[in-house]
Amino acid sequence: MNGTLAAILVLLLCSSIALAADATPPASPTTQPVQAAKASPNTWIAFSPSFHGAPRGGRYIAVGWNKMVYDARGHRAIIMDRWKDDIRDMTIYANAAIAIDVAADRADVLKLTNHKRASGNGPGGYLTATLPENATDPTPMDRHPYGCLVYCDFDNSIYLGPGANRSAKPPHPQDFWRLDLATRKWSLVDPGPEKVVGKGLLERAMCYDSANKVILFYKSIGAGSTCLYDVVKREWRQPKQAVEPAAGMSAALEYDSKRQVIYLFGGPGSKGKEWNSPGAELWRYSVKDNEWKQLADSPVPARAPALAYDSAHDVLLVSVERQNKPNAVLLYHPADDKWTEMVPPADGGPWPTGGWDTLCYDVTNNVFVLKAGVYDAQRWLVMHYQPTK
């Protein structure tokens, strides 16, 4: 082998080593969830995104009791969930905004809160303590957000509402925060919904109406549960209605961009209890008309359902936990006010399982994105819906 050829081979070898160390190799067909989903419509495809961007390393451990939203500008799903590193090792609450790019099979930690679990005389023998960095970089207290997370395209932000954290001071944060996705900075929005509809708000829900540029906060407890935040005027209002849903804690909200209405589904409903009881009622709210209207009941009652609207096919998809059975995956067809149910695969393939699943519709890739399970048993699923005749 002459010297020139040897030098070329060495150069190629070094370049290959550098590429392996510094770049992510192209995904193979078996690791491209969007392509796999479109090749097998109406089938849930499992994927495992690689995580990036955490300043201190660590790992993602799903905690549940949260919500996933779609970032229309960034073309990605965003979830508030739990991240563990050498400082935040023991927290049990959501403390991270994480973006999931399904097409790239990648997740990015956008922002961690500046809080941690610490020993102390609190419930369970510990407290949620604030880190010194919070003085110059304020962030919301760690919490179970439930349904109180929305993406707002008007100001390219996510908004975080009241949640559960009994180890916080005061317990169960009732504040209202905005994360600017361009700067990745949190800011407290004051007043929050508790100033309008009162405190004691757990397992509530929010939804953004992009046509009317308002966030619906629904308290689901008695008259006056409807509350709207105008993201342009930066102010709350509490419209009055003749009829409001009685659906209680753990109901889900989702926006229908075609009709410019918001759906409310699940929770105890008019015949149930305020807490820990599933319900089958589906309601629709129009901001323009300031009117709630009851629609067809679901064939399966739900508590804490996962809910998303497919604007390409005009269908609402719902995942509902059922005891000792696979989750019910339901389709609501707004044009006909009718429900249908999808059938789990006979071969035992991937399928949503458990409660507090998080779901959104990825408009760019025309797929549903779902995070199922909690702790180290979580799984990511994607599905491309295609109507069947």
N, C-alpha and C positions, 0 to 999 in steps of 0.2 A: 504493500500500500504506500503510495507516494505521500509526501508531506502535505501537499495541497488538499488531497482527498481526506486525509486524516484530520486536518484542521476543520474542514467542512463538517465532518461527522461529529466532532467535538462541539462545534457551534450549534448544530441541530440538537444534540443531546442536552446541552445547557439550556437552550430555548424551551425544550419540552419540559424540563424540570421547573423552570421559572413559571411556565404556563400552569403547570399543575399546582404550584404553590400559591400563585397570585390570582388566578382566575377560576371561575366556576365553569367546568366543561359543559358543552351543550347537553341539554337533557335528551335522553333517549326516548323513543316513543312510549315506553312503558312508564315513564315518569312525567308525562305531559298530561295533566288531568283534564284540561279543557278539550284537547283533541280526543282523548279516550272517552269523555262523556258524550261528545257529539257523534262519535262512532257507535256508541251504544246508548241511544236516547232512552229516557225514563228508567235508567239504571244508576244507582248510586256508585260512584267510583271513589275508592279510598286514595288519599295522597298524604304525603308527609313533608310539609314545607320545612326548609332549613331556616333557622333563625339567625338574624344579624342585628347589629346596631346597639346592643346593650353595652353601656359604658364600662361596666365591671364584669362582663361575662355573665355566667349563670345559665338558668334554663327556665323554660315555660312549663308551668304546671296549672292546668285548667282548674278553676274553682267552681264554676257554675254560677247561677243566680245573676246572669248578665245578659247582654244583648249585643248583636252584631248589626252594623249599619254599612251602607255602601257609599263610598267616597266617589262622587260623580266626576270630580276633576282629576283625582289621582288614579281612577279606574281600579279600585281595590276595595276589599272589605276591611272594616276596622272594628275591633273588639276591645272592650275594657276587661282585662283579666289579670291573672296573677303571674308575677315574675319573681324568681328567687335568685339572689346573689349572696355574696359574703356578708352584706349588711342586712338585706331584706329576707333572710333565710327562713324565718318562722312565721311570717304573715299568713293569714288565712283569707285575706280580702283582696279584691282587685286593686292593683297598684300600677298598672301599665296600660298605655294605649298602644295596641299592636296592629299593624297593617298586614294584610295577607294578599299577595299578588298571586292569584291562582295560576295564571298562564305561565308565570316564572317559577312556580312551585317554591315560593319564597315568602318569608315573613320578616318584617322589620319592627323592632322595638322603637316606636316613635318618641315616647316620653315615659319616664318613671316618676312616681311621686316621691317626694322627699319626706317619707315617713317610714317607720319600721315597728315591728313588734318588740316590746321590751317587758322585762319583769316588773311587777308592780301590784298594788292592791286594787286590781280591777276584776271584772267578771272573768272567771276561769283562771285567775291568778296572773293576769298580764294586762298590759296597756298598749295602745298604739301611740308611740312617741314620735315627736317631730324632730327631724334632722336639722343641724345648723344651716344647711344650704337653703332651707325653706325661707329664711329671712330675706334673701336676695332673689330667690327663684320660687315664688309661692306656688303651691300645688294643692289640689283637693285632698282631703283626708281619705285614706284607703276605705273602701266600702264594697258591699254587694250592690251593684247598681240596679239590679232587676231590669225593668223596661225603661229606665230613665237615661237613655243615651240616644242622641240623634246626630245626623250629619246635616249641615246647613250649607247649601251651595252659594247662598248670597254672600257670606263672608268666609267661605272655605274653612269652616270650623266644625268641631264636634262640641256638643253641649252635654254636660253631665248633671243630672239632677239628684234628688234625695236618694239615700240608700241606707243599708244596714251596717253598723259597726258598733257593737255594744261596748267595745273597749276604748272607744274614742271619748273625748271630753269636749262638749257634751256628747252622750251616746247617740247613735243613729243620725248622721249628718243630714241636715235639711237644706243645705245651701245649694247654689246653682253656679256652675263654672263653665267657662268657654276655653277650649284649646284651639289656638290659631295654628292651623296645620302648616302654614308657610314659615312661621317663626318657631313653632313648637314650644310656645309659651302659654301657660295657663293664666287666666285672669278670673277673679271672682266677679260674678254678675249680681248686683244688689239693686233692688230686692229680688229674692227668689220666690218660688211659688208658695212657700209657707206663709209669706206675708199676705197672700191673697186668699188662700183656701185653708190655712191653719196647719199646725204641726201634727206629728204622729203619723207620718206618711211612709209606709213600708209597702213594698211590692206594688208600687204604682207604675205608671207608664207615660211615655212621651212619644210624640210623632211630629215630624216636620212636614208642613204643607208648602211645597216649593212654589205653587202658583200664587198663593196668598201671602207667602213669606211670614208664616207664623208657626210657632211650636205649640201643639196641643199638649197640655199637661192634664191628665185625667186622674182625679183623686179616687173615684169609685166608692164613695161612701156618703150617701144621702144627697139631698138637693144641693146644687151649686158645685158639683164636681168638675164641671167644664171650666178650664182656665186656659187662656191664650197669651203667648208671649210674642209680641211683634218685634222681629229681629231688625227691622229698619228703624222704627221709632224707639226701640230699646225700652219697651214698657209692657206691662201686663194689663189684661182686661178680663173680666169675668162676665161673659154674656149669659143672659137668662133664656132658658128654654121651657117650653110647656112640658116636655117629656125628656128624661135622661135615662140611660141604661142603669140598671141596678147591679150590673156585673161588678164583682168585688175584687179583692186583692188577687194579683197574679194574672189579670187579663192582659192581652197583647194588643198593640196598635200597629197599623200598617197603612201606608199611603197608596192610593190608586191615582196614578198620574193621568190616566185617560179621562176619568170623571171628576178629578180634583176633589176627592172625598177621602175620609179617613175611616178605616174599619176598626172596630173594637170586637175582640173575640175572646171567649173563655172567662174564667172566674166563676163564682157561684151563680150569677144571674139572679133574676127577680124572685126565684123560688128557693134560692140557696142561702147559705150563711155568708158572713162577711169574709171569713178566712178558711183556707184549707179545704175547699169544696169545689169540685169541677162543675162547669156549666156549659150548656150547648148554645147559648144565645150569641148571635152575630148582629152587630149594629153598624150603622153608617152615619158619619157626621159630615155635614157640609158647612164649611166656614162661611162661604158666600151667603147661604140661606139661613145660617145659624139654626140648623135643624138636625135632630137625631131621628133616625128611622130604623125600626127593627126589620131584619131580613130573615131568611129561612134559617131555622136552627140546624146546627151540625148534627150528623148522625152519631157522633162520638163526643161526649162532654169533655171539657179540657180545663186543666189548671196549669198555668205557666206554659202555654203552647209556643212553639216556634212558628213564626208567621212571616211570609214575604210575598210580594206581588210581582208577577212576571208580566211586564208591560208589552213584550213582544207577542204573547199569546193570550193576554187579557185573562189571567187566571191567578187566583190566590192559593198558595200552597201552605199547608199546615202540618206540623208534626206534633202528635199528641201521645203522651206517655200512657200506657195501659198496663195494669198490674198483671204480671206473669204472662204477658204477650208481647210480641213485637209492637213497636210504636205504630199507631194509625197515621198514615200519610194521606191526607185528604186534599181534595181540590175543590175550591169554590169558584163557580162560574158566574161572575156578576151579570153578564148579559141575560142569563136565564134564571138567576136567583136559585141555583141548584148546586148540590154537592155530589161529588163522586169520590171513590176511594181507590188508591193504588194498592196493588197486591205485592206483598213481599216476594222476593225471588225464591223459587222452589229449591235452589241449590244452596240456600243459606248464605248467599253473598251479602255484601255490605248493606246495612239498613240502619236508619236512625234508631237509637235506643236511649231510654231514660228521659227524665224531665229536665227542664231548664236548658234544652238544646238551644243553640243560637243559629240564626238563619238569616241570609240576605240574598237578594237577587243581583247578580253581577250583570249590569246592562250591557257593558262592552263585550263581554264574552258569551252572553246569553246562556248563563248557567246559574243554578242555585248553589250557594256555598253554605255548608252546615258544619258546625263544630259540635260533636256529640260526646257525651261522657265527661267525667271530671277526674281530677288528680292525675295519676299516671295511666289511667285507662281511657284517656280522651282519644278521639279519632276525628280526622278531617274527611269530609265527604263533599263531592260535587256531583251535580246532576243536570243534564240538559233535557228539558221537558219538550216533548213533541206530542201534539194531540193525536189521539187514535180514533178511528172511525168505528 
